[in-house]
Amino acid sequence: MEDKFDVIIVGGGIAGLSAAMTLARGNAKFLLIERGEFCGAKNVSGGVLWGNDLAKLVPKYWKEEGGYERFVNHRRLTFMDDQSAFSVDFKSAHFDAPPYTGVTVLRSVFDAWLAGKVQEAIESSEHPDESFLATDILVEEVLQENGKVIGIRAGEERFYADCVILAEGVNNLLTRQIGLEKAYVPVDHMAIGVKEVLKLDASRLQDRFQLTGRSGLTNEFVGACSEGVEGGGFLYTNSDSISLGLVLGLKDLKEKEKTPYDVLNTFKQHPAVAAMIHGAETVEYSAHAVSTGDIKALPSELYKDGVLIAGEAAHLLLNAGKAIQGMDFAMRSGILAAETAIEGKKAGDFSSSMLKNYRTALENSYVLKDMRSFQDAVHLLHQQEMFSAIPNMICDFGRQFFTISGEPTPKASKMMQASIKRHSSYWDLVKLGLKGAKSL
C-alpha cells in the first residue's frame, strides 16, 4: 500500500462507501477501512433509502438484481390503541417509474453490493492499484500533528493522508477523540432501534400486501405499538421478508422500566400487526443506537484541519413524522465530504478554512435545511400526547364511525366530540394543532 493517501475513510457504511465512490470517480487515491469482515457485516440497520442520490452513484441501479429489495410506491401511517388500528393509506403509480424515490434495503446485502460497485469504480480510475477497500481492521486512533489530522493508527500500523473522513457510525469514538464531540451525548437525544427480519415466501408476501413485481410498502405506527414509551414502529417489505421494529427513546424506556424486546413482542401481538406477520419466521433480531434527530446532538463542528465527519457519526438523521431519514442523509453527506476533499486536493489545501466548504455544502443541501426546518416536528413527535392520547382518540372515533349497531347513528361530529372528551380536551387539541401547523 501507499505510505500516504489523498484521503482515508473510516467506516464502510453508506456514508463511507458514498465518499469512496465519489473519490474513485474523482481519481483520488484513498483507503477505506472497515472493521467488519466485509462492508455491511457489522451493520444491523435497514429500512428505506430515500431520495435520488443512489441513482447518481450507480446509474440505472434498478436494472440489477442485487442491491435493493423493493421500490416504495405504497405508504401507510397507522394510529393504534390496544385493540384497534386506524390507517392513512397512500399508493400512487407516480412512484412506479425509476429512478425511485425510495427503496427498501437490508444493509448487510446493500452495503456489500455498493462496496462491489466502489471496487469497479476503483478499477476504472486512474489509480486502480493505489486505492483500497480494507476490511476486518479496527481503527484505534486518529493521528494528529500540531492540531491537524494526518492519518490513523490500526494496531501497530499507521496510515497517512491529507484528509480523513470519519464515517464511523453513531458510536463515534474517534470523533470524540479529536474533540469534535462531547464524551457523552445527552440521553434524551438518543434512541434505540430494535428490529426483526421475518422470512415470508415472496408470493405470499406479494398477495398479503398487494404488491406487484418489485413494488413495496412502508408502514409507520404510532400509539400502542410502543406501550406508552416515546417512539413508534415500522414495517417494511423486502424481497421475501418483512422488516418489523420500533424506535424507542432511551431516556423514556429507562424511566418506564421497560425492555426493547418486551415492547417489540407486545407490538407483534397487536391484532393488526399479528395479521401482517402471520406465518412469517423470525430469522434475525438486532438492536442499534440511533439519534433522535435533534439538531442539538450534532458535533460541535463537522470539520477541522485535515478531517471531515459524515453520516451517523455526525448524528445526521430526521424523523419529522412522514419517514425516518438517515441513510439518505449519510449518502449525501458522504458525497459532499468527498467532493470537498477533491477540492482540497486540487487546491493543495486541507486546512479548516478549506474544509469548512463541507459545512457550507451541507447547510445548502436538503440535509441540514430539513433538519433545521423540521425541528419543531421532531420535538412534537416526542410529546406524550402523540403516542398516547392522539392515537387513542383516533381509534376511538374509528370504532364509533365504522360500527353499524341497528340503533340510531350519531353524526360524525358528535362521535368526535365524544372521543375528544374521553381522551383529551379541545384546548389541548388546539394547542397541539397550532404546534403541528407550525412544525409542518
Wavefront OBJ file of the C-alpha trace (Angstrom):
o trace
v 0.000 0.000 0.000
v 0.999 3.649 -0.451
v 2.569 5.274 2.601
v 0.283 8.230 2.095
v -3.158 8.631 0.537
v -5.129 11.634 -0.544
v -7.969 10.518 1.742
v -8.563 7.855 4.362
v -12.183 6.906 5.063
v -13.018 5.255 8.387
v -16.188 3.181 8.049
v -17.643 1.114 5.220
v -21.290 2.009 5.704
v -23.364 4.124 3.355
v -21.595 7.405 4.166
v -18.132 5.891 3.768
v -18.944 3.983 0.581
v -20.608 7.028 -0.981
v -17.491 9.048 -0.230
v -15.327 6.276 -1.695
v -17.353 6.115 -4.914
v -17.067 9.882 -5.327
v -13.320 9.815 -4.676
v -12.765 6.946 -7.126
v -14.549 8.871 -9.848
v -12.563 11.969 -8.918
v -9.348 9.966 -9.406
v -8.228 10.478 -5.818
v -6.063 7.882 -4.074
v -7.853 6.657 -0.973
v -8.018 3.950 1.658
v -11.361 2.886 3.121
v -11.088 0.942 6.373
v -13.993 -1.142 7.698
v -13.859 -3.093 10.963
v -16.247 -5.805 9.765
v -15.232 -8.823 7.710
v -16.926 -7.126 4.773
v -18.821 -3.880 4.247
v -22.211 -4.472 5.846
v -21.054 -7.280 8.149
v -21.427 -5.112 11.264
v -24.429 -3.122 10.081
v -27.695 -4.345 11.571
v -29.872 -1.463 10.468
v -32.068 -1.467 7.395
v -35.167 0.212 6.127
v -35.806 2.714 3.370
v -33.187 4.618 1.408
v -34.961 7.749 0.220
v -34.035 10.258 -2.468
v -32.184 10.042 -5.773
v -28.503 10.029 -4.761
v -28.247 6.272 -5.325
v -29.065 6.824 -8.999
v -26.197 9.316 -9.175
v -23.752 6.899 -7.598
v -24.938 3.826 -9.510
v -26.784 4.897 -12.666
v -29.629 2.523 -13.572
v -29.162 0.510 -10.384
v -32.770 -0.637 -10.752
v -31.820 -2.850 -13.685
v -29.720 -5.053 -11.425
v -30.904 -7.974 -9.331
v -28.725 -7.121 -6.337
v -28.657 -4.157 -4.011
v -32.127 -3.014 -3.057
v -35.104 -5.162 -2.070
v -38.192 -3.309 -3.337
v -39.103 0.176 -4.550
v -41.687 2.007 -2.456
v -44.958 3.011 -4.102
v -47.263 2.400 -1.136
v -47.093 4.420 2.109
v -49.158 3.891 5.234
v -49.367 5.628 8.620
v -51.213 3.717 11.353
v -52.521 5.023 14.675
v -53.010 2.269 17.277
v -54.652 1.663 20.617
v -54.585 -1.709 22.372
v -57.132 -3.365 20.077
v -57.585 -1.132 17.050
v -55.681 0.434 14.170
v -56.707 3.443 12.053
v -54.570 3.959 8.942
v -53.935 6.743 6.468
v -53.030 4.957 3.243
v -51.478 6.326 0.064
v -50.487 4.479 -3.095
v -49.538 6.063 -6.401
v -48.358 4.968 -9.832
v -46.262 8.149 -9.823
v -43.762 6.219 -7.695
v -43.531 3.278 -10.104
v -41.001 4.736 -12.538
v -37.260 4.745 -11.866
v -35.222 6.357 -10.505
v -37.290 5.506 -7.454
v -37.844 7.984 -4.632
v -37.457 5.221 -2.067
v -36.150 1.646 -1.961
v -36.139 -0.836 0.923
v -32.753 -2.313 1.767
v -31.185 -4.890 4.061
v -27.901 -3.255 4.961
v -25.707 -6.351 5.092
v -26.747 -7.052 1.499
v -26.881 -3.476 0.254
v -23.557 -2.334 1.711
v -21.730 -5.367 0.285
v -23.286 -4.679 -3.129
v -22.345 -0.992 -3.000
v -18.795 -1.938 -1.976
v -18.616 -4.057 -5.133
v -19.628 -1.040 -7.186
v -16.937 1.043 -5.477
v -14.364 -1.606 -6.380
v -15.481 -1.413 -10.011
v -15.054 2.368 -9.875
v -11.544 1.951 -8.435
v -10.590 -0.408 -11.254
v -11.824 2.131 -13.797
v -9.995 5.048 -12.159
v -6.550 6.459 -12.881
v -5.191 4.789 -9.740
v -6.526 1.216 -9.765
v -3.519 -0.039 -7.776
v -3.356 2.848 -5.309
v -6.855 2.864 -3.786
v -8.114 0.125 -1.485
v -11.087 -1.204 0.477
v -9.556 -2.778 3.586
v -11.866 -4.814 5.843
v -11.556 -6.553 9.219
v -9.404 -3.711 10.576
v -10.178 -1.664 13.686
v -9.009 1.945 13.707
v -7.892 2.767 17.233
v -6.538 6.271 16.909
v -6.694 9.363 14.756
v -3.162 10.708 14.315
v -2.667 14.436 14.793
v 0.270 16.777 14.435
v 0.091 20.351 15.701
v -3.699 20.073 15.853
v -4.038 18.788 12.289
v -5.286 15.281 11.496
v -2.637 13.471 9.445
v -3.792 9.832 9.437
v -4.919 6.885 11.551
v -3.480 4.023 13.582
v -4.785 0.452 13.432
v -2.882 -1.784 15.817
v 0.797 -1.175 15.128
v 0.134 0.055 11.596
v -0.029 3.740 10.757
v -1.534 5.149 7.578
v -1.234 8.755 6.500
v -3.417 11.004 4.351
v -4.010 14.643 3.553
v -7.604 14.255 4.748
v -9.512 11.763 6.897
v -13.276 11.286 6.553
v -14.785 9.819 9.716
v -17.884 7.814 8.774
v -17.631 5.570 11.817
v -21.307 5.472 12.773
v -23.281 6.666 15.778
v -20.790 5.273 18.322
v -18.369 7.940 17.197
v -15.395 7.295 19.462
v -12.874 8.763 17.007
v -14.938 11.922 16.564
v -14.855 12.314 20.344
v -11.137 11.540 20.422
v -10.329 14.561 18.260
v -12.565 16.827 20.345
v -15.457 17.457 17.959
v -17.973 15.513 20.088
v -18.513 15.610 23.827
v -17.671 12.493 25.827
v -21.370 11.690 26.217
v -24.384 12.633 24.112
v -27.397 13.578 26.304
v -29.598 10.506 26.700
v -32.722 12.361 25.543
v -31.005 12.866 22.155
v -30.592 9.121 21.651
v -32.936 6.233 20.923
v -32.649 2.524 20.333
v -33.928 0.830 17.215
v -34.952 -2.824 17.579
v -35.826 -4.878 14.520
v -36.736 -8.375 13.449
v -36.450 -9.695 9.918
v -39.234 -12.199 9.330
v -38.980 -14.592 6.409
v -42.087 -14.937 4.260
v -42.448 -16.619 0.889
v -42.305 -13.963 -1.845
v -45.644 -14.941 -3.403
v -47.429 -14.857 -0.030
v -45.821 -11.529 0.787
v -46.983 -10.035 -2.509
v -50.539 -11.309 -2.034
v -50.718 -10.149 1.581
v -49.507 -6.619 0.884
v -50.935 -6.269 -2.649
v -47.542 -5.901 -4.298
v -46.655 -6.295 -7.964
v -43.185 -7.183 -9.216
v -40.655 -5.341 -7.043
v -43.110 -2.794 -5.635
v -43.140 -2.408 -1.868
v -44.949 -0.995 1.159
v -43.744 1.024 4.127
v -45.906 1.301 7.240
v -45.202 3.584 10.205
v -47.060 3.070 13.511
v -47.880 5.485 16.335
v -49.529 4.727 19.676
v -49.908 1.415 21.487
v -47.078 -0.084 19.429
v -44.611 1.447 21.901
v -46.518 0.628 25.134
v -46.533 4.270 26.165
v -42.802 4.698 25.585
v -41.712 7.648 23.476
v -41.295 6.337 19.939
v -43.027 4.447 17.146
v -42.988 1.373 14.957
v -42.270 0.455 11.362
v -42.828 -2.338 8.858
v -41.037 -2.554 5.511
v -41.457 -5.185 2.823
v -38.311 -6.786 1.399
v -37.979 -9.265 -1.484
v -39.005 -12.280 0.600
v -39.086 -10.959 4.153
v -40.533 -8.267 6.394
v -38.532 -5.807 8.494
v -40.551 -5.054 11.635
v -39.383 -2.941 14.530
v -39.518 0.024 16.855
v -37.511 3.155 17.597
v -37.742 3.934 21.325
v -36.413 6.868 23.331
v -33.639 5.641 25.644
v -34.484 8.015 28.484
v -38.208 7.210 28.437
v -37.513 3.485 28.090
v -35.382 3.545 31.231
v -37.789 5.706 33.221
v -40.710 3.402 32.397
v -38.567 0.348 33.231
v -39.328 -1.473 30.004
v -37.048 -3.541 27.779
v -36.957 -3.055 23.985
v -37.503 -6.745 23.271
v -40.597 -6.960 25.506
v -42.108 -3.875 23.853
v -41.389 -5.405 20.433
v -43.069 -8.673 21.419
v -46.190 -6.788 22.521
v -46.155 -4.871 19.229
v -46.041 -8.159 17.305
v -49.083 -9.425 19.185
v -51.295 -6.451 18.303
v -54.212 -7.730 16.156
v -53.309 -5.525 13.190
v -49.629 -6.489 13.220
v -50.186 -10.165 14.026
v -52.263 -10.494 10.856
v -49.499 -8.910 8.762
v -46.757 -11.226 10.002
v -48.816 -14.420 10.375
v -46.847 -17.436 9.195
v -43.580 -15.498 8.903
v -40.470 -16.900 10.592
v -38.096 -14.671 12.543
v -34.615 -15.100 11.083
v -32.839 -12.092 12.569
v -33.092 -9.872 15.638
v -30.966 -6.761 16.040
v -30.678 -3.560 18.056
v -28.960 -0.335 17.084
v -28.438 3.033 18.803
v -29.757 5.954 16.760
v -30.041 9.693 17.111
v -33.491 11.157 17.722
v -32.899 13.791 15.047
v -32.480 16.685 17.486
v -30.055 19.057 15.813
v -28.515 19.806 19.212
v -26.898 16.355 19.042
v -24.651 17.369 16.137
v -20.937 17.545 16.995
v -19.584 20.997 17.840
v -18.318 21.142 14.253
v -18.211 18.761 11.291
v -14.644 19.571 10.229
v -11.247 20.683 11.460
v -7.778 20.713 9.916
v -7.458 17.506 7.902
v -10.743 15.827 8.887
v -14.461 15.711 7.985
v -17.347 13.988 9.832
v -20.124 12.303 7.820
v -23.255 10.223 8.298
v -24.336 8.851 11.655
v -21.052 9.955 13.220
v -22.415 13.492 12.785
v -25.904 12.474 14.060
v -27.454 13.372 10.712
v -30.987 11.996 10.948
v -34.538 13.282 10.739
v -37.873 11.833 11.771
v -40.490 14.505 11.151
v -43.418 12.075 11.056
v -43.632 11.003 7.439
v -40.398 8.983 7.266
v -37.187 8.175 9.091
v -34.388 9.735 7.068
v -30.900 8.592 7.938
v -29.449 6.548 5.103
v -30.144 9.262 2.527
v -28.518 11.845 4.834
v -25.500 9.544 5.170
v -25.237 9.136 1.402
v -25.470 12.847 0.671
v -23.021 13.799 3.433
v -20.525 11.178 2.216
v -20.732 12.565 -1.316
v -20.306 16.165 -0.121
v -17.376 15.239 2.137
v -15.593 13.540 -0.771
v -16.287 16.445 -3.113
v -14.793 18.812 -0.540
v -11.707 16.594 -0.228
v -11.296 16.620 -4.024
v -11.479 20.433 -3.954
v -8.812 20.409 -1.253
v -6.569 18.169 -3.349
v -6.851 20.472 -6.350
v -6.019 23.478 -4.182
v -3.352 21.673 -2.164
v -5.161 22.882 0.955
v -6.745 20.686 3.649
v -6.941 23.318 6.352
v -10.166 24.023 8.205
v -10.606 27.190 6.140
v -10.884 24.991 3.031
v -12.761 22.089 4.627
v -15.423 24.410 6.025
v -16.818 24.278 2.468
v -18.196 20.887 3.520
v -20.267 22.505 6.238
v -21.453 25.147 3.769
v -22.429 22.435 1.267
v -24.366 20.570 3.946
v -26.141 23.757 5.021
v -27.142 24.377 1.389
v -28.330 20.786 0.907
v -31.642 19.272 1.979
v -29.843 17.550 4.882
v -29.317 20.478 7.236
v -32.043 22.588 5.650
v -34.624 19.940 6.529
v -33.131 19.264 9.957
v -33.453 22.954 10.758
v -36.883 23.418 9.158
v -38.484 20.455 10.904
v -37.018 20.618 14.406
v -40.430 21.617 15.757
v -41.893 18.470 14.189
v -39.143 16.349 15.787
v -39.986 17.804 19.210
v -43.737 17.483 18.611
v -43.422 13.765 17.873
v -41.744 13.244 21.246
v -44.635 14.741 23.218
v -46.568 12.249 25.349
v -49.872 13.046 23.629
v -48.542 11.901 20.250
v -48.054 8.289 21.344
v -50.975 8.046 23.808
v -53.970 10.421 23.727
v -53.972 11.226 19.998
v -53.831 7.651 18.616
v -56.307 6.514 21.302
v -58.728 9.277 20.306
v -58.408 8.497 16.594
v -59.047 4.781 17.149
v -61.979 5.561 19.450
v -63.531 7.685 16.702
v -62.874 4.939 14.156
v -64.681 2.340 16.254
v -67.730 4.577 16.534
v -67.736 5.637 12.894
v -67.467 2.131 11.452
v -69.866 0.441 13.888
v -73.316 -0.405 12.493
v -75.405 -1.428 15.506
v -79.022 -1.258 14.347
v -79.510 1.801 16.556
v -79.789 5.475 15.568
v -76.362 6.643 14.424
v -74.993 9.944 15.729
v -73.352 12.400 13.372
v -69.604 12.128 12.925
v -69.125 15.453 14.742
v -70.859 14.009 17.814
v -68.649 10.927 17.643
v -65.541 13.069 17.507
v -66.722 15.176 20.432
v -67.219 12.022 22.491
v -63.759 10.739 21.565
v -62.112 14.047 22.462
v -63.892 14.109 25.812
v -62.739 10.587 26.659
v -59.080 11.048 25.704
v -58.180 14.717 25.609
v -59.725 18.204 25.588
v -60.479 20.785 22.943
v -57.928 23.139 24.470
v -55.189 20.523 24.371
v -56.042 19.730 20.746
v -55.967 23.413 19.784
v -52.505 23.804 21.328
v -51.298 20.630 19.640
v -52.843 21.707 16.328
v -51.079 25.058 16.445
v -47.769 23.331 17.145
v -48.437 20.897 14.301
v -49.277 23.667 11.847
v -46.091 25.494 12.785
v -43.884 22.418 12.650
v -45.027 21.070 9.265
l 1 2 3 4 5 6 7 8 9 10 11 12 13 14 15 16 17 18 19 20 21 22 23 24 25 26 27 28 29 30 31 32 33 34 35 36 37 38 39 40 41 42 43 44 45 46 47 48 49 50 51 52 53 54 55 56 57 58 59 60 61 62 63 64 65 66 67 68 69 70 71 72 73 74 75 76 77 78 79 80 81 82 83 84 85 86 87 88 89 90 91 92 93 94 95 96 97 98 99 100 101 102 103 104 105 106 107 108 109 110 111 112 113 114 115 116 117 118 119 120 121 122 123 124 125 126 127 128 129 130 131 132 133 134 135 136 137 138 139 140 141 142 143 144 145 146 147 148 149 150 151 152 153 154 155 156 157 158 159 160 161 162 163 164 165 166 167 168 169 170 171 172 173 174 175 176 177 178 179 180 181 182 183 184 185 186 187 188 189 190 191 192 193 194 195 196 197 198 199 200 201 202 203 204 205 206 207 208 209 210 211 212 213 214 215 216 217 218 219 220 221 222 223 224 225 226 227 228 229 230 231 232 233 234 235 236 237 238 239 240 241 242 243 244 245 246 247 248 249 250 251 252 253 254 255 256 257 258 259 260 261 262 263 264 265 266 267 268 269 270 271 272 273 274 275 276 277 278 279 280 281 282 283 284 285 286 287 288 289 290 291 292 293 294 295 296 297 298 299 300 301 302 303 304 305 306 307 308 309 310 311 312 313 314 315 316 317 318 319 320 321 322 323 324 325 326 327 328 329 330 331 332 333 334 335 336 337 338 339 340 341 342 343 344 345 346 347 348 349 350 351 352 353 354 355 356 357 358 359 360 361 362 363 364 365 366 367 368 369 370 371 372 373 374 375 376 377 378 379 380 381 382 383 384 385 386 387 388 389 390 391 392 393 394 395 396 397 398 399 400 401 402 403 404 405 406 407 408 409 410 411 412 413 414 415 416 417 418 419 420 421 422 423 424 425 426 427 428 429 430 431 432 433 434 435 436 437 438 439 440
